[in-house]
Amino acid sequence: MSNNDTAAGATINPVDNKATRWLAHVLADLGKNGIFIALLAVVVLFAVLTDGILLRPQNISNLVVQNGYILVLAIGMVMVIIAGHIDLSVGSVAAFVGAVSGVFAVQWGLPWWLSIILSLAIGALVGAWQGFWVAFVGIPAFIVTLAGMLIFRGLALVVLQNANIGSFPEQYRALGNGFLDGVLGGDPDLFTLILGGVGIVALIVQQSRTRAGRRKYGQDTEPLVWFVVKLVLIAIAIGLFTLALASYKGIPVTLIVLAVLVLIYGIVMNRTVFGRHIYAIGGNRHAAELSGIKTRRVDFWLFVNMGFLAALAGLIFTARLNLAGPKAGDGFELEAISAAFIGGAAVQGGVGRIGGAIIGGLIIGVLNNGMSIMGIGIEWQQAVKGLVLLLAVAFDVYNKRRSGN
């Protein structure tokens, strides 16, 4: 009987082991992509609560256009947080640069493209100013950027003289309100559908090559069935998103800007020495210094980059409103920080992803749009977003305690 039991066990165990490994891969993948699942859950929830209004093509397009500036800020903010810093000044910097661009484009009548270039340069200079105090003087980023929040809010009011500046040239406004529509004609827009199809094909090719590369070098890979299921689900999501955009006005210019930024900064953070240094500094600054990393230089360029992205966010916001006003930028820093933390950035630094910050920003955008459609007051919207941020950070702390880090 024992021999039979042994024989039976020998035939069953390989199957059990294979099933166990398959399940482990699936659970690990779901854990890594928990923030994406959270976004889907929030979308489904508000789709039900709004009787499907949230998923109308116009609202999906508005989700990108209305929250584009926050997503731009989230990219820079998550990099700053990964390095163990924080930036409280981005809203004021965005307002200041928006005001300056108004002077350039409206009052001085400079060409729209020159106004944008000069404004971005000023944003980078603001970042260099703050980076100098953080990196070379050694003042904590919290203090430097808190001072920057006051300084550049005051300068924005000085430039505006407590008045609004508008209206901006049409090409300038396209940065926040423009669409690539009717390039090839069709209804839904054919050009948008083609780009969506190209994106799906590129995703499949890239993921397949990555999987093949891992197998070639003997690295662990996920089960083929799960790999195919994931690709199909992601392709369907991209297809539905593309169809919604094509059914409204086409691809927002803001989305194009975001796509370029995500691609560039994704490469910087994952495939360059500078990106690896950022993670190393956030993980253990002292160890990074001992290993030869020039931490001060990295910190300095991080804040230059943050100033540049804050300027870009200010331009997008100003272009969307067609107005540079004294109240611009209020609360931008809180939204950007929330997006980074909701997207999985660690409070202590060293952990975070560009994609996670984007998804965190989209969650905030869905909350804003969904609650606005439902007619919920701004006071309750703020309370709900604060609760979501608290729960996201609590979840991060819980995971670290459970893993013993």
C-alpha positions in Angstrom: 0.0 0.0 0.0 2.9 2.3 0.8 4.4 1.6 -2.6 1.2 2.4 -4.3 0.9 5.6 -2.3 4.5 6.5 -3.3 3.7 5.8 -6.9 0.6 7.9 -6.8 2.4 10.7 -5.0 5.1 10.6 -7.7 2.5 11.1 -10.4 0.6 13.8 -8.6 3.4 15.9 -7.1 4.8 17.3 -10.5 1.3 18.5 -11.4 0.8 20.0 -7.9 4.2 21.7 -8.1 3.4 23.2 -11.5 0.0 24.4 -10.3 1.7 25.9 -7.2 4.3 27.7 -9.3 1.6 29.0 -11.7 -0.5 30.3 -8.8 2.6 31.9 -7.2 3.4 33.7 -10.5 -0.2 35.0 -10.7 -0.3 36.2 -7.1 3.1 37.9 -7.4 2.0 39.6 -10.6 -1.2 40.8 -9.0 0.8 42.1 -6.0 3.1 44.0 -8.3 0.2 45.5 -10.2 -2.1 46.1 -7.3 -2.2 49.8 -8.0 -3.5 49.1 -11.6 -6.2 46.8 -10.1 -7.1 49.6 -7.7 -7.5 52.0 -10.6 -9.8 49.5 -12.4 -11.8 49.1 -9.2 -12.3 52.8 -8.8 -13.3 53.2 -12.4 -15.9 50.3 -12.1 -17.2 51.8 -8.9 -17.9 55.2 -10.3 -19.1 53.8 -13.6 -21.8 52.1 -11.5 -22.5 55.1 -9.2 -22.8 57.5 -12.2 -24.9 55.1 -14.3 -22.1 54.9 -16.9 -21.7 58.6 -17.4 -18.0 58.4 -16.2 -17.2 56.1 -19.2 -18.6 58.3 -21.9 -16.0 59.3 -24.5 -16.0 63.0 -23.5 -15.4 62.2 -19.8 -12.6 59.8 -20.6 -11.0 62.5 -22.7 -11.5 65.0 -20.0 -9.8 62.7 -17.5 -6.5 63.2 -19.4 -7.0 66.9 -20.3 -8.2 68.0 -16.8 -5.5 66.1 -14.9 -2.6 66.4 -17.3 -0.7 69.0 -15.2 -1.0 66.8 -12.1 0.4 63.8 -14.0 3.3 65.8 -15.3 4.1 67.0 -11.7 3.7 63.4 -10.4 6.5 62.2 -12.7 9.0 64.7 -11.2 7.6 64.3 -7.7 8.0 60.5 -7.6 11.7 60.9 -8.6 12.2 63.4 -5.8 10.5 61.1 -3.3 12.5 58.1 -4.4 15.6 60.0 -3.6 14.3 60.7 -0.1 13.2 64.3 -0.6 9.9 66.3 -1.0 9.0 69.4 -3.0 6.3 71.6 -1.6 6.9 74.5 -4.0 5.7 72.9 -7.3 2.2 74.6 -7.2 3.8 78.1 -6.6 6.4 77.5 -9.3 3.7 76.4 -11.8 1.7 79.6 -11.0 4.8 81.8 -11.3 5.9 80.3 -14.6 2.3 80.5 -15.9 2.3 84.2 -15.0 5.6 84.8 -16.7 4.5 83.1 -19.8 1.5 85.4 -19.8 3.8 88.4 -19.8 5.9 86.9 -22.6 3.0 85.7 -24.9 0.3 88.3 -24.2 1.8 91.5 -22.9 5.1 91.4 -24.8 3.7 89.7 -27.8 6.6 87.2 -28.2 6.0 84.2 -30.5 4.2 81.4 -28.7 7.0 78.9 -29.1 9.6 81.3 -27.7 7.3 82.1 -24.8 7.1 78.4 -24.0 10.9 77.8 -24.3 11.7 80.8 -22.1 9.2 79.8 -19.5 10.6 76.2 -19.3 14.1 77.7 -19.0 12.9 79.9 -16.1 11.4 76.8 -14.4 14.7 75.0 -14.7 16.5 78.0 -13.2 14.0 78.0 -10.3 14.8 74.3 -9.8 18.6 75.0 -9.9 18.1 77.7 -7.2 16.3 75.3 -4.9 18.7 72.4 -5.8 21.6 74.6 -4.8 20.3 75.0 -1.2 19.4 71.4 -0.9 22.4 69.8 -2.5 25.3 72.1 -1.7 24.3 74.1 1.4 22.6 71.0 3.0 19.3 72.5 4.0 16.5 69.9 4.1 14.3 69.9 1.0 11.2 70.3 3.1 12.5 73.7 4.4 13.9 74.9 1.1 10.7 74.1 -0.9 8.5 75.4 1.9 10.4 78.7 1.5 10.1 78.3 -2.3 6.3 77.9 -2.0 6.1 81.3 -0.3 8.7 83.0 -2.5 7.3 82.0 -5.9 3.7 82.5 -4.9 4.6 86.0 -3.9 6.5 86.5 -7.2 3.6 85.2 -9.2 1.4 87.9 -7.5 4.0 90.5 -8.3 4.2 89.5 -12.0 0.4 89.4 -12.3 -0.1 92.5 -10.1 -3.2 90.8 -8.6 -4.9 90.6 -12.0 -5.5 88.0 -14.7 -3.6 87.8 -18.0 -5.3 86.4 -21.1 -6.1 85.5 -23.8 -3.2 83.4 -25.2 -2.4 82.6 -28.8 -4.2 79.6 -30.3 -1.0 77.5 -30.7 -0.2 78.1 -27.0 -3.7 77.0 -25.9 -3.3 73.8 -27.9 -0.9 72.6 -25.2 -3.7 72.3 -22.8 -6.8 72.1 -25.0 -5.6 70.9 -28.4 -6.5 67.6 -30.2 -5.1 65.7 -33.1 -8.4 65.1 -34.8 -9.3 64.6 -38.5 -5.8 64.0 -39.7 -7.0 61.0 -41.8 -10.7 61.6 -41.4 -13.3 59.1 -40.3 -15.7 58.8 -37.5 -14.5 57.5 -35.1 -11.2 59.2 -35.9 -9.1 56.9 -38.1 -5.7 58.4 -37.0 -6.4 57.8 -33.3 -7.5 54.2 -34.0 -4.3 53.5 -36.0 -2.1 54.9 -33.2 -3.9 52.8 -30.7 -3.4 49.7 -32.9 0.3 50.5 -33.3 0.5 50.9 -29.5 -1.0 47.5 -28.9 1.3 45.8 -31.4 4.4 47.6 -29.9 3.3 46.4 -26.5 3.0 42.8 -27.6 6.3 42.8 -29.4 8.1 44.4 -26.4 6.6 42.0 -23.9 7.3 39.0 -26.1 10.9 40.0 -26.6 11.4 40.6 -22.9 10.0 37.1 -22.1 12.1 35.5 -24.8 15.2 37.2 -23.5 14.5 36.0 -19.9 14.0 32.4 -21.2 17.2 32.6 -23.3 19.3 33.4 -20.2 17.6 30.8 -18.0 15.7 33.3 -15.9 12.3 32.6 -14.3 9.3 33.5 -16.5 5.6 33.6 -15.9 3.4 30.8 -17.3 2.6 31.2 -21.0 -1.2 31.1 -20.3 -1.0 33.9 -17.8 1.3 35.9 -20.1 -1.2 35.7 -22.9 -4.2 36.5 -20.6 -2.4 39.6 -19.4 -1.6 40.8 -22.9 -5.1 40.3 -24.0 -6.6 42.2 -21.1 -4.2 45.1 -21.5 -4.8 45.2 -25.3 -8.6 45.3 -24.7 -8.1 48.2 -22.2 -6.0 50.1 -24.6 -8.4 49.4 -27.5 -11.4 50.7 -25.5 -9.5 53.8 -24.3 -8.5 54.5 -27.9 -12.0 54.0 -29.2 -13.3 56.4 -26.6 -10.8 59.1 -27.7 -11.5 58.5 -31.4 -15.2 58.8 -30.7 -14.8 62.3 -29.2 -12.2 64.6 -30.5 -9.2 62.4 -31.1 -5.9 62.4 -29.2 -5.4 65.3 -26.8 -2.1 67.1 -27.2 -1.7 66.7 -23.4 -1.7 63.0 -23.8 1.0 63.1 -26.4 3.2 65.2 -24.1 2.5 62.7 -21.2 3.3 59.7 -23.4 6.7 61.2 -24.4 7.5 62.1 -20.8 6.6 58.6 -19.5 8.7 57.0 -22.2 11.7 59.3 -21.5 11.6 59.2 -17.8 10.8 55.4 -17.7 14.1 54.9 -19.6 16.0 57.3 -17.3 14.8 55.6 -14.1 15.2 52.0 -15.3 18.1 52.0 -17.8 20.5 54.7 -16.9 23.2 55.2 -14.3 21.4 58.4 -13.1 18.2 56.5 -12.5 20.1 53.8 -10.5 21.8 56.4 -8.5 18.5 57.9 -7.5 17.2 54.6 -6.2 20.5 54.0 -4.4 20.4 57.4 -2.7 16.9 56.8 -1.5 17.6 53.3 -0.3 20.7 54.3 1.8 22.3 57.7 1.2 25.4 56.9 3.4 26.0 53.7 1.5 25.6 55.4 -1.8 28.2 58.0 -0.8 30.6 55.3 0.3 30.1 53.6 -3.1 31.3 56.7 -4.9 27.9 58.2 -6.0 28.0 62.0 -6.2 24.9 62.4 -4.2 25.0 66.2 -4.2 25.1 66.3 -8.0 22.2 63.9 -8.3 20.1 65.9 -5.8 20.9 69.2 -7.7 19.8 67.8 -11.0 16.7 66.2 -9.5 15.5 69.7 -8.4 16.4 71.2 -11.8 14.3 68.5 -13.4 11.4 69.2 -10.9 11.5 72.9 -11.7 11.4 72.1 -15.4 8.4 69.8 -15.0 6.6 72.3 -12.7 7.0 74.9 -15.4 5.6 72.5 -18.0 2.6 71.8 -15.7 2.1 75.5 -15.3 2.1 76.0 -19.0 -0.4 73.2 -19.5 -2.7 74.5 -16.8 -2.5 78.1 -18.1 -3.2 76.9 -21.7 -6.2 74.9 -20.6 -7.8 77.8 -18.8 -6.5 80.4 -21.4 -5.7 82.5 -18.3 -2.9 83.2 -15.9 -4.4 84.0 -12.6 -3.3 84.6 -8.9 -5.1 81.4 -7.8 -3.3 79.1 -10.3 -1.4 76.3 -8.7 -3.3 76.1 -5.4 -3.0 72.6 -4.1 -0.9 71.2 -7.0 1.8 70.0 -4.7 -0.6 68.0 -2.6 -2.1 66.4 -5.6 1.3 65.5 -7.0 2.5 64.1 -3.7 -0.7 62.1 -3.3 -0.3 60.7 -6.8 3.2 59.5 -6.0 2.3 57.9 -2.7 -0.9 56.3 -4.0 1.2 55.0 -6.9 3.4 53.0 -4.5 6.3 55.4 -3.6 7.8 54.6 -0.2 7.7 57.3 2.5 11.4 56.5 3.4 12.5 56.7 -0.3 14.2 54.2 -2.5 10.9 52.7 -3.9 8.6 54.0 -6.6 7.9 53.9 -10.3 7.0 56.4 -12.9 4.1 54.2 -14.1 2.8 53.9 -10.5 2.8 57.7 -10.1 0.8 58.1 -13.3 -1.7 55.5 -12.2 -1.9 57.2 -8.8 -2.7 60.5 -10.6 -5.3 58.8 -12.7 -7.0 57.5 -9.5 -7.1 61.0 -8.2 -8.5 62.2 -11.5 -11.2 59.5 -11.5 -12.2 60.4 -7.9 -12.4 64.1 -8.9 -14.5 63.4 -12.1 -16.7 60.8 -10.5 -17.6 62.8 -7.4 -18.1 65.9 -9.5 -20.5 64.0 -11.8 -22.4 62.8 -8.7 -22.7 66.3 -7.4 -20.6 65.8 -4.3 -19.3 69.0 -2.8 -15.6 70.0 -2.9 -15.4 69.7 0.9 -16.2 66.0 0.7 -14.0 65.5 -2.3 -11.1 66.7 -0.3 -12.0 64.5 2.6 -12.2 61.4 0.4 -8.9 62.1 -1.4 -7.2 62.6 2.0 -8.6 59.3 3.2 -7.3 57.5 0.1 -3.8 59.0 0.6 -3.8 57.9 4.2 -4.9 54.3 3.3 -2.2 54.1 0.6 0.6 55.1 2.9 -0.8 52.9 5.7 -0.7 50.0 3.2 2.9 50.8 2.4 3.9 50.8 6.0 2.0 47.6 6.7 3.8 45.8 3.8 7.2 47.0 5.1 6.5 45.8 8.6 5.3 42.4 7.3 8.4 42.0 5.2 10.6 43.0 8.1 12.2 46.0 6.4 
